[in-house]
Amino acid sequence: MFKRKWFLLLTCFVIMPAIIILFFYMFGGKQYYAVSVALIIVSMLPFFFSLERKKLQARELVVLASIVAIAVAGRAAFFALPQVKPTCAIVMLAAIVFGPEIGFITGSLSMLLSNFIFGQSMNTPFQMFGMGLAAMLCGLIFYKRDSKTPNWIIAVIGGIICFAVYGFVVDSGTVLIISPSMTLNSVLAVYASGVVFNLIHGASTFIIILLAGKIIIEKLERIRIKYDLFPQK
């Protein structure tokens, strides 16, 4: 478990940021499809490492695909409401039940696939990294938690992570995209303009987890135990 956590943290905080930085400085932000694929491949490494020598089961792939499909459908269903999206809540709850590695990969995949609906752009790699990172952090905090942990605590932490982590990563991408000179005033203006949107996103994540988090966790836990999914020693 100790080695898995360090490998996951290395992937999130070193390898993926390095790929995104190279993406901008080598390709000028234009090869975002190639970079998105590279991020997905990298995000899968902690997942396969967590399985150790156990063969991946077909039903585990089905669960992964189902979580991503629900997250994508949730984002599409609320397309008319800017920043009010259940995607972050869904991948966070998946990370709590199945582990931070699962949250990492489902978060990244959800943003890549949903952007085929909303439109791919130079911001896609940052959305993928931000959503995967937010789900992973929630999983690290609450995975194998005490079952008596109040749902409102999960909702509060989830909302804060969504606001602070996902919002900061995506806003940082905007800084690189529209402010190549990166003066202090331009950087502060970008972060300030994103506060309201990030607050709405964080609040919607908090409300969704508060209202439906307990039920969703119970259902996912039942599936995990019944089918012995993603066992980690």
N, C-alpha and C positions, 0 to 999 in steps of 0.2 A: 504493500500500500504506500509506503514511504517513497519508493522508487517511482511508482506510478504518478504520485502527486508532483514530484519534482519534474518528471518528464512532461507532464501536462502543463505545468507552469513555464517550463522552458519553451514549449511550443507556443504558448499564448503570448508570452511577454518578450520573447527573443526572435524566434523563427518567423512568426507571422508578421510582426511589425517590420522586420528586415525585408521581407518580400514586398510589403506595401511601399516601403521607402524606395526600394529599387525600382518598383513599378513607376514611381513618379520621376525619379532622377534619370532612369535609363530610357523609358519609353514616353515620358511626358504625359503619363496618364491615359494614353490612347489604347493600349493593349489590355483593356480591362477584362475581356473575356478570358484571355490566357491567364491573367493574374487570378481571376475568380476560380478557375479550374485548379490552379496551383494551391490556392488557399483551401479548397475542398480536400485536395489530396493530403495536405499537411494536417488539416483538422481531423482526418481519419486516423492519423498515426497514433495519437493517445488512445483512441478507441480500440484499435487492434492490439496495442501494447497492453491494454487493460485485460484483454482476453487471455493473455499469456499463451499457453499452448493449447488452449481449448478451441475446438473447431467451431466456427460460427454456424449457428443453426438458421434454417430457412425462416422459422417463426420469429427469430430476432430481427431479421431483415424486414419482415412484414410489419413488425411493431415500429421499427425505425421509419419505414416508409409511411406508415399510418400517422405517426406523430407529425412528420413533415407535411403531409397532405392536409391535416387538420389546421396546422399553423398557417399554411399558405391560403387555405380556404377562408380562415378567419380574417386574414389581412385583406383578402379580396372582398369579403362580405361587407367590410366597413370602409370601402374605398371612398365613400362620400364624406366621411368624417376624418379630417386630417388629424393624424397622430393618435386617434382613438382606435387602437388595434389590440386584439387579444394575442397576437403572435408571441410577444415577449413572455406573457404569463404562461402560455402553453409550454414553451420550451423550458422555462424555469421549473415548472411542475414536473416535467419529464426528467429533468436533471436531479430533482429531489428524490424521485423514486428509483431511477435507473442508474444514476451516477453522473458526476460532472462531465465525463467524457461524452456521454450520450447527449447531454445538454449542449456541449460545445459543437458537435457535428450537426445536430438537428437545428440549432440556431443558425449556423452558417448556411446550411442547405436551404433552410426556409427563406432566407433573404434572397439568395441567388435565384431560386425557382419562382418566387413570387414576383421578382423583378422582370420576368418574362411577361407578366401582366402589366406591371406598373412602368416598365421601361428600364433597360440596363443603362448604366452610365458610369462615369468615373467614380461616382460615390458608392457603387455597388461593393467593392472590396471592403470599404470602411463599414458599411452596413452589415456585411457578413461577419467581419471581425468583431464589431461591437455587439451584435446579437449573440454570437457564440460565446464571447467573453462574459456577457451578463448572465447567460444561462449557466455557464461553468461556475462562476462565483457563487451563485445561488445554490448550486449542487454541492460545492465544497463546504458551504455553511450548514446545509440542512440534510445532506445525504446521510443515511443511517442515524438520523436524529432520534431523540426521544419522542415516541409517538404522542406524548402528552403536550408537546409544543403547541401552544395556541395558534390557530390559523391566522389570527390578526397580526401576530409577530412575523410570520412568513410573508403576509401581504405588505406590511410596512417595509421590511427589508427588501422584498422584491421591487416595490415601487421606488425605493431609494436607489437601488442598483440600476434600474431601468433609466431613471432620470440622470444619475451621475455618470454611470459607466457608458451605457449606449449613447446617451446624448453627447458626452464629451468626445467619444471616438468619432461619431458622425460629424459633429461640428468641427473637429480637427481636420477631417477630410475636406470639408467646405473651405476651411482656411487655406489649405494647400491648393485647392482647385481655383478659387476666385481671388486669392490674395498672394500671387507669386512673390511680391516684394516683402510681404509679411511685416509691415510696420506695426508698431504697438497699437496704434489707433484702429487699424483695419482688423487686427486679430481680436481685440476687445469688442469691436462692433459685431463681428460674426458670432462670438460666444454670447453676447448680450441679446442679439436678435433671436437666438435659439432657446433662450430660457423658457419662454412661454410655451413653445411647442414641446420641449422636453418635460415641462411640468404636466402638461396634458397627457403625454404618453405615460409618464410615471404614475399619475393619478388613475388613469384607466387601467393600468396593470395592477395597481393596488386594489381597485374596486373589483376587478375580475377575480383575482385570487381570494379576496375577502368573501365574495359571494359564492364562488364555485370551487375554490381551491381544495377544500376538505373533501368534497364529493369526488373530484377528479383524482386526487391522490389516493383515495380509498379504492377506486376502480382500477387505477394503474397498479397499485400494490397487489390487488387480487390477481391481476393478470400476471404480474411478475412472479408471484409465489406459485400460482397454479402451473405455469409453464416453465418455471425455473429459468427465467430470462436474465441474461447478463450477470451470471454469478461472479463475484469478485471476492477473492480470499483476502 
